[in-house]
């Protein structure tokens, strides 16, 4: 069988030379699929069925891209990106990926370390003398990246206007008055956002560049990402999805979300083809959209695959730096301080969660939640597989859905 596959690949590549560039694209994909012994039609049918069972064409929905060896083998969108215009979702729809943005900040920090501008083993106090309390001498930069700093999130959550509009600089102001940590740095896990915002300031302190400009020069441009940007209230984002929630009174909480709050029905209302009422829920309706280093990126599944390929090929940072980001620095499972992704066999690296469930391939992933957006991006390094799924509604149980996708990929021979 292997010999037949090898011969088939040689034949298809030879045909590429005869038939030209357009045929080459089609045949190269076919050769890729054949080399994996995957029934691509059956895989596509099963994934289509799964998406159709959770989303509706006239409702907010999702874009799903699955890649093997850096090439997309499934690339579909379902649903509506913008309920006011009816624009459909596809691989070029720009979603807010929320906390998945943290891995960009982490890689930027590792890049600065390679440039000799910072050392992740140094204390926060050594870079921020304005943080005068001795607790900051205990907290290392690496603790910030691995959610093991012990720094509490003491932003004024009762000030709704502040929480809606606060920038990275404003979100860390409370740290100047902080006197106590929740635990000794490096000893436990607590997932919080504003510690990542310190890197926004650190980039500007150490490089003389704006955070956004540094990230663009050293990350986005090198990854050849053309549809990625940090959100600002006046940003013009091509094919931008809006986030939507079901328009009703609700309690929102759970281990798969980094927030817990009450939501009330609003007048801003859209009705889909099945009579379900939706309310827009992104900047202006929900908090945390104004910060960048912890969750401000809008991008597409197509562009995110470029990011993953740049990481895979060590275009952005050295392999040694990347492996530090994927290392299990902080045990998430069992933490009493945070419920976010607090499941068995889970650790945190620098900007990524690591799932080491026995009997399954190690999964390096991150999730993102804000307003009506849900995002998920996972990589399976042994199988060279990426699963990228961005949603502009949050009614679907993301973790259960991803486990189902994972099961299908395993059964179809895409995952080992």
C-alpha positions in Angstrom: 0.0 0.0 0.0 2.8 2.4 0.9 4.5 1.7 -2.4 1.3 2.5 -4.3 0.9 5.8 -2.5 4.5 6.7 -3.2 4.1 5.9 -6.9 0.8 7.9 -7.0 2.4 10.9 -5.5 5.2 10.7 -8.1 2.7 10.4 -10.9 0.6 13.3 -9.7 3.7 15.6 -9.3 4.7 14.6 -12.9 1.3 15.6 -14.1 1.7 19.0 -12.5 4.6 19.7 -14.8 2.5 18.9 -17.8 -0.8 20.5 -16.8 0.4 23.7 -15.3 0.0 25.8 -12.1 -3.8 25.5 -11.5 -3.7 21.8 -11.9 -0.7 21.7 -9.6 -2.7 23.2 -6.8 -5.5 20.6 -7.1 -3.1 17.7 -7.6 -0.8 18.7 -4.8 -3.7 18.7 -2.4 -4.8 15.3 -3.8 -1.3 14.0 -3.3 -1.2 15.3 0.2 -4.5 13.5 1.0 -3.4 10.3 -0.7 -0.1 10.3 1.2 -2.2 10.4 4.5 -4.5 7.5 3.3 -7.5 9.8 4.2 -10.9 9.5 2.5 -11.2 13.2 2.0 -14.9 13.1 0.9 -15.9 11.1 3.9 -13.9 13.4 6.2 -15.6 16.5 4.6 -19.0 14.9 4.9 -18.6 14.1 8.6 -17.3 17.5 9.4 -20.1 19.2 7.3 -22.7 17.2 9.2 -21.2 18.1 12.5 -21.2 21.9 11.7 -24.7 21.7 10.3 -26.0 20.1 13.5 -24.7 23.0 15.6 -25.1 26.1 13.4 -27.6 27.6 11.0 -26.9 29.3 7.7 -28.9 32.4 8.7 -27.6 32.7 12.3 -24.2 33.8 13.7 -21.9 30.8 13.2 -18.3 29.7 12.7 -15.3 29.2 10.4 -13.4 25.9 10.7 -10.0 25.2 9.1 -8.1 22.0 9.6 -4.6 21.6 8.3 -2.2 18.8 7.9 1.5 19.5 7.3 0.7 23.2 6.9 -1.9 22.6 4.2 -5.7 23.1 4.6 -7.6 19.8 4.2 -10.9 21.2 5.5 -11.9 24.9 5.1 -15.5 25.9 5.6 -17.7 28.6 7.1 -21.3 28.5 8.2 -23.6 31.3 9.3 -23.7 35.1 9.1 -20.8 37.4 10.0 -22.9 40.5 10.3 -26.6 40.3 11.0 -27.2 43.8 9.7 -25.7 43.1 6.2 -26.1 39.4 5.9 -22.5 38.9 5.0 -21.7 35.1 5.1 -18.8 33.6 7.1 -15.9 32.0 5.3 -12.1 31.6 5.8 -11.6 35.3 5.1 -14.0 36.5 7.9 -12.1 38.5 10.6 -13.0 37.4 14.1 -11.9 38.7 17.5 -9.8 35.8 18.8 -9.7 37.2 22.4 -7.3 35.4 24.6 -5.7 33.5 21.8 -3.9 36.9 21.2 -1.8 36.0 24.3 0.4 33.7 22.3 1.4 36.6 20.0 2.4 38.6 23.0 4.4 35.6 24.4 6.3 35.1 21.1 7.0 38.8 21.0 8.5 38.6 24.5 10.6 35.6 23.5 11.8 37.6 20.4 12.8 40.5 22.7 14.7 38.0 24.8 16.6 36.7 21.7 17.4 40.3 20.9 19.0 40.8 24.3 16.4 43.4 25.4 14.9 41.4 28.3 15.4 38.3 30.3 12.4 36.4 31.3 14.1 35.2 34.5 14.4 38.8 35.7 12.0 40.4 38.1 9.2 42.7 37.1 10.6 45.3 39.5 13.8 45.5 37.4 11.8 46.7 34.4 9.1 48.7 36.2 10.7 50.7 39.1 7.3 52.5 39.5 6.0 49.2 41.0 7.6 49.9 44.3 6.2 47.2 46.6 8.7 44.3 47.3 6.2 41.8 45.9 7.4 42.8 42.4 10.9 41.6 43.2 9.5 38.1 43.5 7.5 38.1 40.3 9.5 37.2 37.2 8.5 38.0 33.7 8.1 34.2 33.0 5.5 34.1 35.8 3.4 36.6 33.9 3.5 34.6 30.7 2.6 31.3 32.5 -0.2 32.7 34.7 1.7 31.8 37.8 2.5 35.2 39.2 0.0 35.3 42.0 -0.9 38.8 41.0 -4.7 39.3 41.5 -6.9 41.0 39.0 -8.0 44.1 41.0 -9.3 46.2 38.1 -12.4 48.3 39.1 -15.0 45.9 37.7 -17.8 48.0 39.2 -16.9 50.8 36.9 -18.5 49.7 33.7 -17.3 52.6 31.6 -13.7 51.9 32.6 -14.0 48.2 31.9 -15.5 48.9 28.4 -12.9 51.4 27.3 -9.7 50.7 29.4 -6.5 50.5 27.4 -3.5 48.3 28.3 -1.9 51.3 30.2 -5.0 51.9 32.2 -5.6 48.2 33.0 -2.4 47.9 34.9 -2.6 51.1 36.9 -4.0 49.3 40.0 -0.7 47.4 40.2 1.1 50.5 41.6 -0.9 50.2 44.8 -0.8 46.4 45.0 0.6 45.1 48.3 -0.2 41.4 48.4 -0.1 38.4 46.0 -2.6 35.5 46.1 0.3 33.0 46.3 4.0 32.8 45.9 5.0 33.2 42.3 5.5 30.0 40.4 3.6 27.8 42.9 0.1 27.9 41.4 -2.1 28.9 38.5 -4.5 31.8 38.2 -5.6 32.9 34.8 -5.8 36.7 34.6 -5.5 39.2 31.7 -3.8 42.4 33.0 -0.4 40.8 33.7 -0.1 40.3 29.9 -0.8 44.0 29.5 2.5 44.7 31.2 4.2 43.4 28.1 2.5 46.1 26.1 4.4 48.7 28.2 7.6 46.6 28.3 7.8 46.5 24.5 7.6 50.3 24.3 10.1 50.7 27.2 12.8 48.4 25.7 12.4 48.8 22.0 11.3 52.4 21.6 8.6 51.2 19.3 4.9 51.1 19.7 3.7 47.7 20.7 1.6 47.3 17.6 4.5 48.3 15.4 6.9 45.9 17.0 4.4 43.0 16.6 3.8 43.9 13.0 7.5 44.1 12.1 8.7 41.0 13.9 5.7 38.8 13.8 2.9 39.6 11.4 5.1 40.7 8.5 7.4 37.7 8.9 4.5 35.3 9.0 3.1 37.0 5.9 -0.2 37.7 7.6 -2.2 40.3 5.7 -5.5 40.1 7.5 -4.6 40.6 11.1 -4.7 43.7 13.3 -5.2 44.9 16.9 -8.6 46.4 17.5 -9.1 50.1 18.0 -12.5 51.8 18.2 -12.0 53.5 14.9 -10.4 50.4 13.2 -11.6 49.5 9.7 -11.5 45.7 9.5 -12.3 44.0 6.2 -15.0 41.3 6.4 -15.3 41.9 10.2 -17.6 39.6 12.1 -19.7 41.0 14.9 -20.1 38.9 18.1 -23.7 37.9 19.0 -25.4 36.5 22.0 -28.9 35.1 22.4 -31.0 38.1 23.4 -32.4 37.1 26.7 -31.7 37.4 30.4 -29.0 34.9 31.3 -26.3 33.8 33.8 -23.0 33.2 32.1 -20.2 31.1 33.8 -18.3 27.9 33.5 -14.9 26.3 33.2 -14.7 27.0 29.5 -15.0 30.8 29.9 -12.9 33.4 31.6 -15.8 35.4 32.8 -18.9 35.0 34.9 -21.7 37.5 34.9 -25.3 38.3 34.4 -26.7 39.4 31.0 -29.9 41.2 30.4 -32.1 41.4 27.3 -31.4 44.5 25.2 -33.2 46.5 22.6 -30.5 45.9 20.0 -32.2 42.8 18.4 -31.8 40.6 15.3 -34.0 37.7 14.4 -32.7 34.8 12.4 -34.5 32.4 10.1 -35.7 30.2 13.0 -37.1 33.1 15.0 -34.1 33.2 17.5 -33.4 36.7 18.8 -29.8 37.8 18.8 -28.0 40.9 20.3 -24.8 42.3 19.1 -22.1 41.9 21.8 -18.7 43.2 21.1 -17.0 46.6 21.6 -19.4 49.0 23.3 -21.5 46.2 24.7 -18.8 44.1 26.3 -15.6 44.7 28.3 -12.0 44.0 27.4 -12.0 44.8 23.7 -9.9 47.9 24.1 -6.7 46.1 25.4 -4.3 44.5 23.0 -1.6 42.4 24.6 -4.1 40.1 26.4 -6.8 39.8 23.7 -7.1 42.5 21.0 -6.5 40.7 17.8 -8.9 40.3 14.9 -7.9 37.8 12.2 -9.1 35.1 9.9 -8.7 31.3 9.9 -6.7 31.6 6.7 -4.3 34.1 8.2 -4.0 32.2 11.5 -2.8 29.2 9.5 0.0 31.4 8.2 0.9 32.2 11.8 1.0 28.5 12.7 3.2 27.7 9.7 5.6 30.4 10.6 5.9 29.0 14.1 6.3 25.5 12.7 9.1 26.6 10.4 10.8 28.7 13.2 10.5 31.9 11.1 9.6 34.1 14.1 11.8 32.8 16.9 14.4 30.0 17.4 13.2 26.5 18.0 14.6 26.6 21.5 12.5 29.7 22.3 9.3 28.2 20.8 9.8 25.0 22.8 9.9 27.1 26.0 6.5 28.5 25.1 5.1 24.9 24.6 6.7 23.6 27.9 4.4 22.7 30.8 5.4 25.5 33.2 2.3 25.8 35.3 -0.1 23.0 36.4 -3.7 24.2 35.7 -5.5 21.1 36.9 -6.9 21.5 40.4 -6.1 25.2 41.0 -8.3 26.8 43.5 -7.7 30.2 42.1 -9.1 29.9 38.5 -11.7 27.8 36.7 -10.6 28.7 33.2 -9.6 25.5 31.3 -9.2 23.9 34.7 -9.5 20.3 33.6 -7.5 17.1 34.3 -4.1 16.7 32.6 -3.8 20.4 31.7 -0.8 22.8 32.1 0.0 26.3 30.9 3.2 27.2 28.9 3.9 30.7 27.7 0.7 31.7 25.9 -0.6 28.2 25.3 -2.4 25.5 27.3 -1.0 21.9 27.0 -3.4 19.0 27.3 -1.6 15.7 28.1 -4.5 13.3 28.4 -3.2 9.8 28.7 -3.7 7.7 25.6 -4.1 10.7 23.3 -1.6 12.8 21.4 -0.4 15.9 23.3 -2.5 19.0 22.3 -1.1 22.5 22.5 -4.0 24.9 22.3 -5.7 28.1 23.5 -9.2 29.4 23.7 -10.6 32.9 23.5 -13.9 34.4 24.8 -15.2 37.9 24.6 -18.7 39.2 24.1 -20.3 36.9 21.5 -17.0 35.5 20.2 -15.6 32.1 21.0 -12.3 31.0 19.5 -10.2 27.8 19.6 -6.8 27.0 18.0 -5.1 23.7 18.6 -2.0 22.0 17.3 -0.9 18.3 17.4 2.8 18.4 16.9 3.3 14.7 16.4 0.7 14.5 13.6 1.5 18.0 12.2 -2.2 18.9 12.4 -3.9 22.3 13.2 -7.5 22.8 14.2 -8.6 26.5 14.0 -12.2 27.4 14.8 -13.5 30.9 15.2 -17.1 31.6 16.2 -19.2 34.8 16.5 -21.8 33.3 18.8 -21.3 31.4 22.1 -24.2 29.0 22.4 -22.2 25.9 21.4 -20.3 23.9 24.0 -16.9 24.5 22.5 -15.0 21.8 24.4 -17.5 19.0 23.6 -17.5 20.1 20.0 -13.7 20.1 19.7 -13.6 16.6 21.3 -16.0 15.4 18.6 -13.8 17.0 15.9 -10.8 15.3 17.4 -12.5 12.0 17.4 -13.5 12.3 13.7 -9.9 13.2 12.8 -8.6 10.3 14.7 -11.0 7.8 13.2 -10.3 9.2 9.7 -6.5 8.8 10.1 -5.7 12.5 10.2 -4.5 12.3 13.9 -2.3 9.5 15.2 
